[in-house]
Amino acid sequence: MRTIKTTTGADIGLDGDLMTVLETLFEEVTVRLELERTFEDMMAEIQHVVNQMTPEEQRAYLVESLFLNTVTYENERLGAYLRKLSDTTADEAET
């Protein structure tokens, strides 16, 4: 398994698991900066990480990221819809 490094020198194993990359970014940016990170801090670190990937690795992680974001988006939309249904049902029960 090939590894790349964050700007702080932490290793990231490129095993195709997006969560490994996300967890490392969280630890090396968000936690290290004690939640005081900025958009620019995170974007700089993401760009640093992505620039070390081959085009094939970039493509694979983009596909996994799009999938994860699509599932998250769907879950948020469905959650909002269910809350709306629940609110409507509760309102009807009160009348």
LUMGU-369903 format. One record per residue (C-alpha): residue number from 1; residue in one letter; y, z, x. Coordinates in nm, 4 decimals, decimal comma. Layout:
BEGIN
pos=NUM code=A v=Y w=Z u=X
...
//
This chain:
BEGIN
pos=1 code=M v=0,0000 w=0,0000 u=0,0000
pos=2 code=R v=0,3388 w=-0,1005 u=0,1324
pos=3 code=T v=0,6168 w=0,1568 u=0,1400
pos=4 code=I v=0,9932 w=0,1284 u=0,1366
pos=5 code=K v=1,2561 w=0,3976 u=0,1918
pos=6 code=T v=1,5515 w=0,5376 u=0,0060
pos=7 code=T v=1,8843 w=0,5794 u=0,1823
pos=8 code=T v=1,7839 w=0,9418 u=0,2461
pos=9 code=G v=1,4598 w=0,8314 u=0,4127
pos=10 code=A v=1,2176 w=0,9225 u=0,1338
pos=11 code=D v=0,9140 w=0,6947 u=0,1113
pos=12 code=I v=0,8373 w=0,4985 u=-0,2037
pos=13 code=G v=0,4892 w=0,3546 u=-0,2255
pos=14 code=L v=0,4924 w=0,0154 u=-0,3919
pos=15 code=D v=0,1727 w=0,0476 u=-0,5902
pos=16 code=G v=0,3054 w=-0,1342 u=-0,8976
pos=17 code=D v=0,3834 w=0,1903 u=-1,0813
pos=18 code=L v=0,7445 w=0,1903 u=-1,2000
pos=19 code=M v=0,7306 w=0,5646 u=-1,2655
pos=20 code=T v=0,6850 w=0,6272 u=-0,8920
pos=21 code=V v=1,0114 w=0,4453 u=-0,8234
pos=22 code=L v=1,1933 w=0,6166 u=-1,1116
pos=23 code=E v=1,0754 w=0,9636 u=-1,0080
pos=24 code=T v=1,1846 w=0,9058 u=-0,6491
pos=25 code=L v=1,5257 w=0,7765 u=-0,7599
pos=26 code=F v=1,5653 w=1,0840 u=-0,9813
pos=27 code=E v=1,4745 w=1,3220 u=-0,6981
pos=28 code=E v=1,6754 w=1,1466 u=-0,4277
pos=29 code=V v=1,9907 w=1,0825 u=-0,6301
pos=30 code=T v=2,0118 w=1,3015 u=-0,9384
pos=31 code=V v=1,8474 w=1,6177 u=-0,8041
pos=32 code=R v=1,9809 w=1,5844 u=-0,4499
pos=33 code=L v=2,3349 w=1,5540 u=-0,5839
pos=34 code=E v=2,2708 w=1,8423 u=-0,8262
pos=35 code=L v=2,3345 w=1,6244 u=-1,1363
pos=36 code=E v=2,6758 w=1,5263 u=-0,9959
pos=37 code=R v=2,5766 w=1,1677 u=-0,9278
pos=38 code=T v=2,7809 w=0,8752 u=-1,0486
pos=39 code=F v=2,6928 w=0,5337 u=-1,1822
pos=40 code=E v=2,7881 w=0,3956 u=-0,8413
pos=41 code=D v=2,5589 w=0,6423 u=-0,6594
pos=42 code=M v=2,2568 w=0,5386 u=-0,8628
pos=43 code=M v=2,3381 w=0,1667 u=-0,8525
pos=44 code=A v=2,3767 w=0,1752 u=-0,4738
pos=45 code=E v=2,0387 w=0,3440 u=-0,4369
pos=46 code=I v=1,8696 w=0,1030 u=-0,6789
pos=47 code=Q v=2,0163 w=-0,1945 u=-0,4927
pos=48 code=H v=1,9007 w=-0,0469 u=-0,1616
pos=49 code=V v=1,5458 w=-0,0070 u=-0,2959
pos=50 code=V v=1,5298 w=-0,3497 u=-0,4633
pos=51 code=N v=1,6658 w=-0,5249 u=-0,1520
pos=52 code=Q v=1,3608 w=-0,4027 u=0,0417
pos=53 code=M v=1,1180 w=-0,5586 u=-0,2053
pos=54 code=T v=0,9726 w=-0,9053 u=-0,1721
pos=55 code=P v=1,0539 w=-1,1525 u=-0,4513
pos=56 code=E v=0,7018 w=-1,0985 u=-0,5893
pos=57 code=E v=0,7481 w=-0,7197 u=-0,5935
pos=58 code=Q v=1,0895 w=-0,7570 u=-0,7555
pos=59 code=R v=0,9387 w=-0,9763 u=-1,0265
pos=60 code=A v=0,6517 w=-0,7334 u=-1,0898
pos=61 code=Y v=0,8824 w=-0,4323 u=-1,1164
pos=62 code=L v=1,1246 w=-0,6252 u=-1,3389
pos=63 code=V v=0,8418 w=-0,7103 u=-1,5772
pos=64 code=E v=0,7258 w=-0,3475 u=-1,5866
pos=65 code=S v=1,0848 w=-0,2280 u=-1,6336
pos=66 code=L v=1,1443 w=-0,4679 u=-1,9216
pos=67 code=F v=0,8208 w=-0,3564 u=-2,0849
pos=68 code=L v=0,9095 w=0,0120 u=-2,0485
pos=69 code=N v=1,2603 w=-0,0462 u=-2,1812
pos=70 code=T v=1,1278 w=-0,2488 u=-2,4759
pos=71 code=V v=0,8871 w=0,0298 u=-2,5714
pos=72 code=T v=1,1630 w=0,2901 u=-2,5343
pos=73 code=Y v=1,3977 w=0,0798 u=-2,7468
pos=74 code=E v=1,1324 w=0,0318 u=-3,0143
pos=75 code=N v=1,0589 w=0,4051 u=-3,0209
pos=76 code=E v=1,4286 w=0,4900 u=-3,0555
pos=77 code=R v=1,4717 w=0,2389 u=-3,3392
pos=78 code=L v=1,1609 w=0,3609 u=-3,5174
pos=79 code=G v=1,2707 w=0,7225 u=-3,4695
pos=80 code=A v=1,6096 w=0,6453 u=-3,6247
pos=81 code=Y v=1,4405 w=0,4666 u=-3,9145
pos=82 code=L v=1,2045 w=0,7587 u=-3,9748
pos=83 code=R v=1,4947 w=1,0064 u=-3,9645
pos=84 code=K v=1,6765 w=0,7924 u=-4,2196
pos=85 code=L v=1,3685 w=0,7840 u=-4,4428
pos=86 code=S v=1,3245 w=1,1584 u=-4,4024
pos=87 code=D v=1,6894 w=1,2235 u=-4,4918
pos=88 code=T v=1,6603 w=0,9973 u=-4,7962
pos=89 code=T v=1,3401 w=1,1711 u=-4,9067
pos=90 code=A v=1,4981 w=1,5149 u=-4,8578
pos=91 code=D v=1,8068 w=1,4107 u=-5,0567
pos=92 code=E v=1,5874 w=1,2816 u=-5,3398
pos=93 code=A v=1,3856 w=1,6042 u=-5,3425
pos=94 code=E v=1,7033 w=1,8088 u=-5,3814
pos=95 code=T v=1,8088 w=1,6180 u=-5,6950
//
